[in-house]
Amino acid sequence: MKAPRTRRCIATGETAHEDALVRLAVTPGGDIIPDIAAKLPGRGAWISASREAFIQAVRRKAFDRAFEGPVSVPEDLAAQVETQLVARALSTLGLSRRAGRLAMGYDASRAAITALPVPAWRIEASDGSADGRGKLDQLARGAAPGLRVAMCFTAEELGGALGRSGVVHLVLAPGPEADRFTVLMDKLAGFRAVVPPVAERPARES
């Protein structure tokens, strides 16, 4: 991946790498839209990847200043960003599967956790059972300490991205997809809990 450039957040005025920010663009009609891939033409603005930054930008009328004129800011702009980050993260998992760098299912995940190279991510369905997840947690603490865990997608969302129903346990190997997934998850953490608090969930295994 290319080294990220430094940009200034329109909400806080602070500078940060693009990996910590979201680019916004404006349509010919003057509507602000997310540009997650940072590829849309025309003038753009950058904002910290957090819901609070969007609230702050609205309060400070930062969007009009950034685009040097009146623009229309959708009430659900932060939600649009979250939705697009989720879609891109799930798409990245699909790419990693096709590249052979994604283990799916309990047994395959268990084997991947103890294999070399050390995996980049574990992904657990938010509605999966605590039992299977707990066993993999225990295994990872010994075999791959520090392995990051994402638990912010449902089994249905994961299955839809991977073409397989009831996906609960995944392990992502290092590679370009894992690098991209990390950037997306770090941004997504500003909009939803990547690892929600432990709670009772329906039993579901795969």
C-alpha positions in Angstrom: 0.0 0.0 0.0 1.1 3.6 -0.6 2.2 5.6 2.4 -0.7 7.7 3.5 -0.4 11.5 3.1 -1.2 14.0 5.9 -4.4 15.9 5.8 -6.2 18.5 8.0 -9.5 17.5 9.6 -12.1 20.2 8.9 -13.8 19.5 12.3 -10.8 19.7 14.7 -8.2 21.5 12.6 -5.7 18.8 13.5 -3.5 17.1 10.9 -3.5 13.3 10.6 -2.7 10.6 8.0 -5.4 9.8 5.5 -5.7 6.4 7.2 -7.3 8.1 10.1 -9.6 10.4 8.0 -12.5 10.1 5.6 -12.7 12.1 2.4 -15.9 14.0 1.5 -16.8 15.2 -1.9 -19.6 17.5 -3.2 -22.0 16.7 -6.0 -22.7 19.3 -8.8 -26.0 19.9 -6.9 -24.1 20.9 -3.8 -24.7 17.7 -1.7 -22.0 16.4 0.5 -21.3 12.6 -0.1 -18.7 10.2 1.4 -15.7 9.4 -0.8 -14.3 6.4 1.1 -12.0 5.4 -1.7 -10.8 9.0 -2.1 -11.1 8.9 -5.8 -14.0 11.1 -6.7 -13.1 14.2 -8.8 -13.3 17.8 -7.7 -12.7 19.5 -4.5 -12.6 17.3 -1.4 -12.5 17.8 2.3 -11.1 15.5 5.0 -12.6 14.7 8.4 -11.6 12.5 11.3 -13.2 9.0 11.1 -15.5 9.4 14.0 -19.2 10.2 14.6 -18.2 13.0 17.0 -16.1 14.7 14.3 -19.2 14.9 12.1 -21.3 16.4 14.9 -18.5 18.9 15.6 -18.2 19.8 11.9 -22.0 20.6 11.7 -21.9 22.7 14.9 -18.9 24.7 13.6 -20.3 25.0 10.0 -17.1 23.5 8.8 -18.5 22.0 5.7 -19.4 25.4 4.1 -15.9 26.7 4.9 -14.2 23.6 3.6 -16.0 23.8 0.2 -15.9 27.6 0.1 -19.7 28.0 -0.2 -23.0 26.7 1.0 -23.4 23.0 0.7 -26.2 20.5 1.8 -25.2 18.1 4.5 -27.4 15.1 4.8 -28.6 14.3 8.4 -27.4 10.8 8.0 -24.0 11.6 6.5 -22.1 9.8 9.4 -24.4 6.8 8.9 -23.6 6.8 5.2 -19.9 6.7 6.0 -20.4 3.8 8.4 -22.5 1.9 5.8 -19.8 2.4 3.2 -17.0 1.4 5.5 -18.9 -1.8 6.4 -19.5 -2.6 2.7 -15.8 -2.1 1.9 -14.6 -4.2 4.8 -16.8 -7.1 3.9 -15.8 -6.8 0.2 -12.1 -6.9 1.4 -12.9 -10.2 3.2 -14.3 -11.5 -0.1 -11.1 -10.6 -1.9 -9.0 -12.3 0.8 -11.0 -15.5 0.4 -10.4 -15.5 -3.4 -6.7 -14.9 -2.7 -6.6 -17.9 -0.3 -5.8 -15.8 2.7 -9.1 -16.3 4.7 -9.9 -19.4 6.9 -13.6 -20.0 7.4 -15.3 -22.1 10.0 -14.3 -23.2 13.5 -11.9 -26.0 12.6 -10.2 -23.9 9.9 -9.9 -20.9 12.2 -8.4 -23.0 14.9 -5.8 -24.3 12.6 -5.0 -20.9 11.2 -4.5 -19.4 14.7 -1.7 -21.8 15.4 -0.1 -21.7 11.9 2.7 -19.5 10.7 2.8 -16.7 9.7 0.8 -15.3 12.6 -2.6 -14.2 11.4 -3.6 -10.6 11.1 -7.2 -10.7 12.3 -9.9 -12.9 13.8 -13.4 -12.1 12.7 -16.2 -13.4 14.9 -19.9 -13.0 14.0 -21.6 -10.7 16.5 -24.5 -13.2 16.8 -22.3 -16.3 17.1 -22.3 -18.4 20.3 -20.0 -17.4 23.2 -18.8 -21.0 23.6 -17.0 -21.4 20.2 -15.6 -17.8 20.4 -14.4 -18.4 24.0 -12.5 -21.5 22.9 -10.8 -19.6 20.1 -10.1 -16.7 22.5 -8.2 -19.1 24.8 -6.3 -20.7 21.9 -5.3 -17.3 20.5 -4.0 -16.0 23.9 -1.4 -18.8 23.9 -0.7 -19.2 20.2 -1.1 -15.7 18.8 -1.2 -13.1 21.6 -2.2 -9.7 20.4 -4.2 -11.0 17.5 -6.8 -8.4 16.7 -10.5 -9.4 16.8 -13.4 -7.9 15.0 -16.9 -8.7 16.2 -19.1 -6.1 14.5 -20.6 -8.0 11.6 -23.5 -10.5 11.8 -23.3 -14.0 10.5 -25.7 -13.0 7.7 -23.5 -10.1 6.7 -20.4 -12.2 6.6 -22.1 -15.0 4.7 -23.5 -12.6 2.2 -20.0 -11.2 1.5 -18.4 -14.7 1.3 -21.2 -16.6 -0.5 -21.7 -19.0 2.3 -24.5 -19.1 4.9 -24.0 -19.0 8.7 -20.4 -17.8 8.7 -19.3 -17.3 12.3 -15.5 -17.8 12.7 -12.9 -16.3 10.3 -9.1 -15.8 10.4 -7.5 -13.4 8.0 -3.8 -14.0 7.1 -1.3 -11.2 6.5 -1.3 -9.7 3.1 -2.6 -6.6 1.2 -6.2 -7.5 2.1 -5.3 -7.6 5.8 -3.6 -4.2 5.5 -6.7 -2.7 3.8 -9.0 -4.4 6.3 -7.0 -2.9 9.2 -7.3 0.7 7.8 -11.1 0.2 7.3 -11.6 -1.3 10.8 -9.7 1.5 12.5 -12.0 4.0 10.7 -15.1 2.0 11.4 -14.3 2.0 15.1 -15.2 5.7 15.1 -18.8 4.8 14.2 -19.5 1.5 15.9 -18.0 -0.8 18.4 -15.7 -3.1 16.6 -15.6 -5.5 19.6 -19.0 -5.0 21.4 -19.3 -5.7 25.1 -19.8 -9.4 25.9 -23.5 -10.2 25.9 -25.8 -13.1 25.5 -26.2 -14.0 21.9 -28.1 -16.7 20.1 -26.1 -20.0 19.8 -24.8 -20.3 16.3 -21.8 -22.2 15.0 -20.0 -22.7 11.7 
